[in-house]
């Protein structure tokens, strides 16, 4: 039995039945998925075809064999849109993947600017699919599958094949997923980041320069995976237990950092060159549910725990807003990022801005992801946000003006300063 939903779902059963499969179409989520907390399964028919249960690879093989690529339009750019989709697997295995709702929203936004969009799930057959599509460029949000360089797998393949794409190159994306390498590069640029140590085993001696409390994270995960209850430790016994847990759970080194008490901010950067645009600063304002030593945990990001409110523009003065904007640009430049990134900071009690991490593939779920909340506070619709990402990339690639979305230049927006408004 293959259980499916999505826009093309009604067209699929006959093709599969001819192959000997039983098929059932669901109008929305199954009850199990509707109550699971997994994002995107309450949306009806938004992605092309989504496998809720069953053999996804067989479905994709059959669809690929029957799919015809439309003749190229003489006017519209053909944009291949690459992604990895959530299918409701329990736990955090799919935390970095995107929901059908997000995928549908990006397709519609790109189509709204007049582009011919071909959605392609980034699987083993991606090179062949791209050959068949022959896109002018790729809008990539695929997270990859295995290893600490997984987010760079699709960009590296596109570079190898000479296909231009939206977003940072494979080197920068690989470096930023590895929090340790990113911190070392940022520190080498003279920028502040919490003192840290890498633990490859739980029994390694603790650097005496590190004082408790400390926070323990997986070295190479996104979406706050592995950062939750117990991440902040106050003694060596708890430290070693947490390192052991993360080593067993994620099979990678643990990053142990000095815990910085203070306010947390996230900054969205769009553009290229010496002066990319910084949108209004967002504050992650923790509440009592986040505990005495709050962190932007997996549970808070997934809304399992209502531990924070999102204030954008952040309630800060102009001087601090400018410092955060400048520091975000410095991180963006030090890591040689391009087009889009989200940079996270902690503000220490002494006023030091500490770099925590940067995400060059930030979430783009409408009305949910930090970048989307920030864009909304800046007065940008979702389609306009996607248009600015496309304009930044197309300008960098040297496409002519007629290929650009017709958006007002982001240079008209200043780093956000205001009383603070809860946007999520």
C-alpha positions in Angstrom: 0.0 0.0 0.0 1.3 3.5 -0.9 -0.6 6.3 0.8 -0.2 9.7 -0.9 -1.4 13.3 -0.9 -0.6 16.3 -3.1 -1.6 18.3 -6.1 -0.9 15.5 -8.7 -2.1 12.7 -6.4 -5.3 12.0 -8.4 -3.3 11.5 -11.5 -1.0 8.9 -10.0 -3.0 5.8 -9.0 -3.6 4.3 -12.5 0.1 4.6 -13.3 1.0 2.7 -10.1 -1.8 0.2 -10.3 -0.5 -0.8 -13.7 2.8 -1.6 -11.8 0.9 -3.9 -9.4 0.7 -1.5 -6.4 -2.3 -0.7 -4.1 -2.7 3.1 -3.8 -4.8 5.3 -1.5 -5.2 9.0 -1.7 -5.6 11.0 1.4 -7.2 14.5 1.4 -4.8 15.9 4.0 -3.0 14.1 6.9 -3.7 10.8 8.4 -4.9 11.1 12.1 -1.5 9.8 13.2 0.4 12.5 11.4 -2.1 15.2 12.3 -1.4 14.7 15.9 2.4 14.1 15.6 3.4 17.7 15.6 5.2 17.3 12.2 5.0 20.5 10.2 3.2 20.4 6.9 0.9 17.4 6.9 -2.2 19.5 7.7 -1.8 21.2 4.3 -4.1 19.9 1.5 -2.6 19.1 -1.9 0.2 21.7 -1.8 3.2 19.7 -3.0 3.2 17.8 -6.3 3.0 14.3 -4.6 3.9 13.5 -1.0 4.3 9.9 0.2 2.8 9.7 3.7 3.3 5.9 3.9 4.9 3.4 1.6 7.6 3.0 -1.0 8.7 6.6 -1.9 11.5 5.5 -4.2 9.1 3.3 -6.3 6.7 6.2 -6.6 9.5 8.6 -7.7 10.8 6.0 -10.2 7.4 5.6 -11.8 6.7 9.3 -11.8 10.1 10.1 -13.3 9.6 7.6 -16.1 6.2 9.2 -17.0 7.2 12.8 -16.5 7.6 15.0 -19.6 9.6 18.2 -19.5 7.8 21.0 -21.1 9.4 22.8 -24.1 11.4 25.8 -22.9 9.6 29.1 -23.0 11.5 31.8 -25.0 10.8 34.4 -22.3 10.8 32.8 -18.8 13.8 31.5 -17.0 13.5 27.9 -16.1 14.3 27.4 -12.4 14.8 24.0 -11.0 13.8 24.0 -7.3 15.6 21.4 -5.2 14.5 20.3 -1.8 14.2 17.5 0.7 10.7 16.9 2.1 9.5 15.9 5.5 7.5 12.6 5.5 6.6 12.5 9.2 9.4 10.3 10.6 9.4 10.4 14.4 12.2 12.2 16.2 14.5 14.8 14.8 15.8 12.9 11.8 13.9 15.2 9.4 14.2 18.4 11.4 16.2 20.1 8.7 13.9 19.0 5.9 11.0 21.1 4.6 7.3 20.6 4.8 5.0 20.4 1.8 3.6 23.8 2.8 7.0 25.4 2.5 7.8 23.7 -0.8 4.4 24.8 -2.2 4.9 28.4 -1.0 8.3 28.7 -2.7 7.1 27.2 -5.9 4.1 29.7 -6.0 6.4 32.6 -5.1 8.8 31.9 -7.9 5.9 31.3 -10.3 4.5 34.7 -9.2 7.6 36.4 -10.6 7.1 34.7 -14.0 9.6 31.9 -13.7 9.1 28.4 -15.1 9.5 26.3 -12.0 10.4 22.6 -12.0 10.3 21.1 -8.4 12.8 18.2 -7.9 13.3 16.3 -4.7 17.1 16.0 -4.2 17.7 12.2 -4.3 20.2 10.0 -5.9 18.7 10.6 -9.4 19.1 14.4 -9.1 21.8 14.6 -11.8 19.7 12.8 -14.3 16.6 14.8 -13.4 18.6 18.1 -13.9 19.9 16.8 -17.3 16.3 16.2 -18.4 15.1 19.6 -17.1 18.1 21.7 -18.4 17.4 24.6 -16.0 18.9 28.1 -16.4 19.6 28.1 -12.6 18.6 26.2 -9.4 16.8 27.5 -6.3 18.2 25.1 -3.8 17.1 24.5 -0.2 18.1 20.8 -0.1 19.8 19.8 3.2 21.5 16.6 2.0 21.5 13.2 3.6 24.7 12.0 5.3 27.9 13.4 6.9 29.0 16.8 8.1 29.2 18.1 4.5 25.7 17.0 3.6 24.3 20.5 3.1 27.0 21.1 0.5 26.2 17.9 -1.6 23.8 19.6 -3.9 25.8 22.8 -4.3 29.0 20.8 -5.0 27.2 18.7 -7.7 25.8 21.9 -9.3 29.2 23.4 -9.3 30.7 20.3 -10.9 28.1 20.4 -13.6 28.4 24.2 -14.1 24.8 25.0 -13.2 24.3 28.4 -11.4 22.3 28.3 -8.2 20.8 30.6 -5.5 22.8 30.5 -2.2 26.3 30.1 -0.9 28.8 27.9 -2.5 29.7 24.3 -1.4 32.8 25.4 0.6 31.0 28.0 2.7 28.0 25.8 3.3 30.1 22.9 4.5 32.1 25.1 6.8 29.1 26.6 8.4 27.3 23.3 9.2 30.5 22.4 11.2 30.1 24.8 14.1 33.6 24.3 15.3 35.2 25.3 11.9 32.8 28.2 11.6 33.8 29.5 15.1 37.5 29.1 14.4 37.1 31.2 11.2 35.0 33.8 12.8 37.5 34.1 15.7 40.4 34.3 13.3 38.7 37.3 11.8 38.8 39.0 15.2 35.1 38.5 16.1 33.9 37.4 19.5 32.5 33.9 20.0 32.1 32.0 23.3 35.2 30.1 24.4 34.9 26.4 23.5 36.4 23.0 23.4 35.8 20.0 21.1 35.1 16.7 22.9 35.7 13.6 20.8 35.3 11.3 23.8 33.5 11.8 27.1 36.6 11.2 29.2 38.8 14.0 27.7 40.1 16.4 30.2 38.2 19.7 30.5 40.2 22.8 29.6 40.7 24.7 32.9 40.0 28.0 31.1 36.4 26.9 30.7 34.1 27.6 33.7 30.7 26.3 34.4 27.9 26.7 33.3 28.7 25.3 29.9 26.5 24.3 26.9 27.0 21.1 25.0 25.9 20.8 21.4 26.5 18.4 18.5 29.3 19.8 16.4 27.6 19.4 13.0 23.8 19.6 13.2 21.3 22.2 12.3 17.8 23.2 13.6 19.0 23.0 17.2 19.1 19.2 17.0 20.6 17.8 20.2 20.1 21.1 22.0 17.4 20.7 24.6 16.8 19.8 28.2 20.2 19.0 29.7 22.2 20.9 27.2 23.4 23.4 29.8 25.6 21.6 32.4 26.9 22.8 35.7 29.5 20.2 36.7 31.8 17.6 35.2 29.6 14.7 35.8 26.7 16.3 33.8 29.2 17.4 31.2 30.5 14.0 30.5 27.1 12.4 30.6 25.9 14.9 28.0 28.9 14.4 25.7 28.4 10.7 25.9 24.7 11.1 25.0 25.5 13.3 22.0 28.3 11.1 20.8 26.0 8.0 20.9 23.0 9.8 19.4 24.7 11.7 16.5 28.0 9.9 16.1 30.1 13.1 15.9 32.2 15.3 18.2 30.5 17.5 20.9 31.0 21.2 21.0 31.3 22.5 24.5 31.0 26.3 24.9 30.9 28.8 27.7 27.3 29.6 28.4 26.7 33.3 27.8 23.9 34.7 29.9 22.1 37.5 28.1 19.7 38.4 25.3 19.6 36.4 22.0 19.3 38.0 18.6 19.1 36.7 15.1 19.9 38.8 12.0 18.9 38.1 8.4 21.4 39.1 5.7 20.5 39.3 2.0 22.7 40.3 -0.8 26.4 40.2 -1.8 29.5 42.4 -2.0 30.9 44.7 0.7 27.5 45.9 2.1 24.7 43.3 1.9 21.4 44.3 3.4 20.5 43.5 7.0 16.8 43.3 7.7 15.4 44.3 11.1 16.9 42.5 14.1 14.8 39.8 15.7 15.1 39.0 19.4 14.3 35.6 20.8 12.8 36.7 24.1 12.8 33.7 26.4 10.2 33.3 29.1 9.9 31.2 32.3 9.1 28.1 30.4 12.7 28.2 28.9 14.2 27.8 32.4 16.8 29.6 34.4 19.5 29.0 31.7 17.5 29.4 28.5 18.7 28.3 25.1 17.0 28.4 21.7 16.4 24.7 21.9 14.9 22.1 19.4 11.8 22.0 21.5 11.3 25.8 21.3 12.0 25.9 17.6 9.5 23.1 17.0 7.0 24.8 19.3 6.9 21.7 21.5 7.7 24.1 24.4 6.4 27.7 24.3 9.6 29.0 25.7 10.1 32.2 23.7 8.4 35.1 21.9 9.8 36.7 18.7 10.2 40.4 18.8 10.9 42.2 15.6 12.1 44.8 15.3 13.9 44.0 18.5 13.4 46.5 21.4 16.9 47.9 21.2 18.4 51.3 20.6 19.9 52.4 17.3 23.5 52.0 18.5 23.0 48.3 19.3 21.0 47.7 16.2 23.9 49.1 14.1 26.5 47.0 16.0 24.5 43.8 15.4 24.1 44.7 11.7 27.8 45.4 11.3 28.7 42.2 13.1 26.4 40.2 10.9 27.9 41.6 7.8 31.4 40.8 9.2 30.4 37.2 9.8 28.8 37.0 6.4 32.1 38.3 4.8 34.5 36.2 7.0 32.7 33.0 5.9 32.4 34.2 2.3 28.6 33.6 2.2 26.3 34.9 -0.5 22.7 35.7 -1.2 21.2 34.8 2.2 22.1 33.8 5.7 20.8 34.0 9.2 23.3 34.9 11.9 22.7 34.2 15.7 24.2 36.2 18.5 24.2 36.4 22.3 24.7 39.8 24.0 26.7 39.4 27.2 26.1 41.6 30.2 29.3 43.5 29.4 27.9 44.4 26.0 30.0 42.0 24.0 28.2 40.5 21.0 29.1 36.8 20.8 28.7 34.9 17.5 26.8 31.6 18.1 26.3 30.2 14.6 25.2 31.0 11.1 22.8 29.3 8.8 23.2 29.8 5.0 20.2 27.6 4.4 17.7 29.1 6.9 14.2 27.9 7.0 11.7 29.6 4.7 8.4 28.4 6.1 5.9 31.2 5.8 4.8 32.9 9.1 7.0 30.5 11.1 10.7 30.6 10.2 12.8 33.4 11.7 13.8 34.8 8.3 10.1 35.0 7.3 9.1 36.7 10.5 11.9 39.2 10.0 10.8 39.8 6.4 7.2 40.3 7.5 8.3 42.9 10.1 10.2 44.7 7.4 7.0 44.9 5.4 7.9 42.3 2.8 5.4 39.7 1.6 6.6 36.1 1.2 6.7 36.5 -2.6 8.7 39.7 -2.2 11.2 38.0 0.1 11.8 35.2 -2.5 12.0 37.9 -5.2 14.9 39.6 -3.3 16.7 36.3 -2.9 16.4 35.8 -6.7 17.5 39.3 -7.5 20.6 39.0 -5.2 21.6 35.7 -6.9 20.8 36.8 -10.5 22.7 40.0 -10.0 25.7 38.1 -8.7 25.5 35.7 -11.7 25.3 38.5 -14.2 21.8 37.9 -15.5 20.3 40.9 -17.4 17.8 43.2 -15.7 14.8 41.7 -17.6 15.4 38.4 -15.8 15.1 40.1 -12.4 12.0 40.3 -10.1 10.6 43.8 -10.0 11.3 44.5 -6.3 12.2 47.7 -4.5 15.9 47.6 -3.6 16.5 46.4 -0.1 19.0 49.3 0.4 15.9 51.3 1.3 15.5 49.2 4.4 17.6 50.0 7.5 18.5 47.7 10.3 15.5 47.5 12.6 15.1 49.7 15.6 11.8 49.9 17.4 9.8 49.2 20.5 9.5 45.6 19.6 6.5 43.7 18.3 5.7 40.1 18.9 5.5 38.4 15.5 5.3 34.8 16.5 
